[in-house]
Amino acid sequence: MPSAVVLAADGFETIECLTVVDVLRRGGVRTLLVSVMSTRDVVSAQQVSVTCDCTLDEIDMDDFDYLVLPGGMPGTTHLRADERVCELVRAFAATRHVAAICAAPSILGELGVLDGRRATCFPGFEKTFPAGVFAGPKTVVVDGNIITASAMGQALPFALAVLGDIAGEVAVEKVREGIQLDGSVA
């Protein structure tokens, strides 16, 4: 069974984080919400308290295929300041899969894993990207084993792109149907 870890630090963007967990679980992907803090409890940038499945110290990351970094501030700053997270980003980008949304793709830029790729992020954070990497705003970008998205407004398309990459289009269509997503606005 495919598997993913969604990392959470105090100050994460609620919708970016929990949408990915929800969509991946609906799609049949073993998904853990993992706190990088000292406890399982984290608080979002919008002051939503969440109890994660476990802390980073409680799991073996070798058991997972995908690493997901939600954005939000100061959540992204907390993720970037944690050397364990930086090591995981480098390792997953080299041999598995990484997805990041909003401010979090800046971590990928700062760690040098976006060289020769296309990516997006929240406006202003592209300054961490190498020249020619920024693919534009308000979008989701899939480039090989790295998926990036620009902001909270892209949380559902981002989550569906990650699900498609992990579990395929059948899983995406199952979730789209289950949540009544057809793209039209009345």
C-alpha positions as CSV (number, residue, x, y, z in Angstrom):
1,M,0.0,0.0,0.0
2,P,1.4,3.4,-0.9
3,S,2.1,5.6,2.1
4,A,2.6,9.3,2.9
5,V,3.7,11.5,5.8
6,V,2.3,15.0,6.2
7,L,4.5,17.0,8.5
8,A,3.0,19.6,10.8
9,A,4.7,22.3,12.9
10,D,3.0,25.0,14.9
11,G,1.8,27.7,12.6
12,F,0.9,25.4,9.7
13,E,-1.8,26.4,7.2
14,T,-4.9,24.4,8.3
15,I,-6.5,23.8,5.0
16,E,-3.3,22.9,3.2
17,C,-2.4,20.4,5.8
18,L,-5.7,18.7,6.5
19,T,-6.9,18.7,2.9
20,V,-4.0,16.5,1.9
21,V,-4.5,14.1,4.8
22,D,-8.2,13.9,4.0
23,V,-7.9,13.3,0.3
24,L,-5.1,10.8,0.6
25,R,-6.9,8.7,3.2
26,R,-10.1,8.8,1.1
27,G,-8.0,7.6,-1.8
28,G,-6.7,4.6,0.1
29,V,-3.3,5.9,0.8
30,R,-1.8,5.1,4.3
31,T,-1.3,8.6,5.5
32,L,0.1,9.8,8.8
33,L,-0.1,13.4,10.2
34,V,3.2,13.8,12.0
35,S,4.2,16.5,14.4
36,V,7.8,17.8,14.2
37,M,7.2,19.5,17.6
38,S,8.0,17.8,20.9
39,T,4.4,16.6,21.3
40,R,1.7,15.3,19.0
41,D,-0.3,18.5,19.6
42,V,0.2,21.3,17.0
43,V,-1.6,24.6,16.5
44,S,-2.3,26.0,13.1
45,A,-1.7,29.6,12.0
46,Q,-5.5,30.0,12.4
47,Q,-5.3,28.8,16.0
48,V,-6.9,25.4,15.2
49,S,-5.5,22.8,17.6
50,V,-4.8,19.4,16.1
51,T,-3.5,16.2,17.6
52,C,-1.2,14.4,15.1
53,D,-1.0,10.6,14.7
54,C,2.6,10.7,16.1
55,T,5.7,12.8,16.4
56,L,8.6,12.6,14.0
57,D,10.7,10.8,16.6
58,E,8.0,8.0,16.9
59,I,8.1,6.7,13.3
60,D,10.5,5.1,10.8
61,M,10.5,7.2,7.7
62,D,11.9,4.4,5.7
63,D,8.3,3.0,5.7
64,F,6.9,5.9,3.6
65,D,6.9,6.8,-0.1
66,Y,5.9,10.4,0.1
67,L,6.8,13.5,2.2
68,V,4.3,16.4,2.2
69,L,5.1,19.8,3.6
70,P,2.1,22.2,4.2
71,G,2.8,25.9,4.2
72,G,1.7,28.6,6.6
73,M,3.6,30.9,8.8
74,P,5.4,30.4,11.0
75,G,4.9,26.7,10.3
76,T,7.2,26.8,7.3
77,T,9.9,28.6,9.3
78,H,9.6,25.8,12.0
79,L,9.9,23.1,9.4
80,R,13.0,24.8,7.8
81,A,14.7,25.2,11.2
82,D,14.4,21.5,12.0
83,E,17.5,19.7,10.6
84,R,15.6,16.4,10.7
85,V,13.1,17.8,8.2
86,C,15.9,19.2,6.0
87,E,17.5,15.8,5.9
88,L,14.2,14.1,5.0
89,V,13.5,16.6,2.3
90,R,16.9,15.9,0.7
91,A,16.5,12.2,1.0
92,F,12.9,12.0,-0.3
93,A,13.7,14.4,-3.2
94,A,16.7,12.2,-4.2
95,T,15.0,8.8,-4.0
96,R,11.2,9.1,-3.4
97,H,8.7,11.9,-3.6
98,V,8.2,15.3,-2.0
99,A,5.2,17.7,-2.2
100,A,5.1,21.2,-0.8
101,I,2.5,24.0,-0.9
102,C,2.4,27.7,-0.3
103,A,5.5,28.9,1.6
104,A,6.9,25.4,2.0
105,P,8.4,25.1,-1.5
106,S,10.8,27.7,-0.4
107,I,12.4,25.0,1.8
108,L,13.0,23.0,-1.3
109,G,14.6,26.0,-3.0
110,E,16.8,26.7,0.0
111,L,17.9,23.1,0.2
112,G,18.9,23.0,-3.5
113,V,16.4,20.2,-4.6
114,L,14.7,22.4,-7.2
115,D,17.8,22.8,-9.5
116,G,16.7,22.1,-13.1
117,R,13.1,21.8,-12.2
118,R,9.9,23.9,-12.4
119,A,8.0,24.8,-9.3
120,T,5.6,27.3,-7.7
121,C,5.0,28.8,-4.3
122,F,3.2,31.6,-2.5
123,P,4.1,35.0,-4.1
124,G,7.4,36.3,-2.7
125,F,8.9,33.0,-1.7
126,E,10.1,32.3,-5.2
127,K,13.2,34.3,-4.3
128,T,14.6,31.1,-2.8
129,F,14.3,29.3,-6.2
130,P,17.1,29.0,-8.6
131,A,16.8,31.1,-11.8
132,G,14.2,29.7,-14.2
133,V,12.5,27.4,-11.7
134,F,9.4,29.6,-10.9
135,A,6.5,28.4,-13.0
136,G,4.1,31.1,-12.0
137,P,1.4,31.7,-9.4
138,K,-2.1,30.2,-8.7
139,T,-1.2,26.7,-9.9
140,V,0.0,23.2,-9.1
141,V,3.2,22.0,-10.7
142,V,4.2,18.4,-11.1
143,D,7.9,17.9,-12.1
144,G,9.0,14.4,-11.8
145,N,9.0,13.3,-8.1
146,I,8.3,16.8,-6.8
147,I,4.9,18.5,-6.6
148,T,4.4,22.1,-5.6
149,A,1.4,24.4,-5.3
150,S,1.1,28.1,-4.8
151,A,-1.3,28.6,-1.9
152,M,-4.4,27.5,0.1
153,G,-6.7,28.1,-2.9
154,Q,-4.8,25.3,-4.6
155,A,-5.1,22.8,-1.6
156,L,-7.6,20.5,-3.2
157,P,-6.0,20.4,-6.7
158,F,-2.7,19.9,-4.9
159,A,-4.0,17.0,-2.8
160,L,-5.6,15.4,-5.9
161,A,-2.3,15.7,-7.8
162,V,-0.4,14.0,-4.9
163,L,-3.1,11.3,-4.8
164,G,-2.8,10.8,-8.5
165,D,1.0,10.5,-8.3
166,I,0.8,8.0,-5.4
167,A,-2.3,5.9,-6.3
168,G,-3.3,6.7,-9.9
169,E,-6.2,8.2,-11.7
170,V,-8.7,5.6,-10.6
171,A,-8.2,6.7,-7.0
172,V,-8.5,10.4,-8.0
173,E,-11.8,9.7,-9.8
174,K,-13.1,7.8,-6.8
175,V,-12.3,10.7,-4.5
176,R,-13.6,13.3,-7.0
177,E,-16.9,11.4,-7.3
178,G,-17.1,10.9,-3.5
179,I,-16.8,14.6,-2.7
180,Q,-19.0,15.6,-5.7
181,L,-16.2,17.6,-7.4
182,D,-17.1,18.5,-10.9
183,G,-15.5,21.9,-11.3
184,S,-18.7,23.8,-12.0
185,V,-20.0,26.8,-10.1
186,A,-23.7,27.6,-9.8
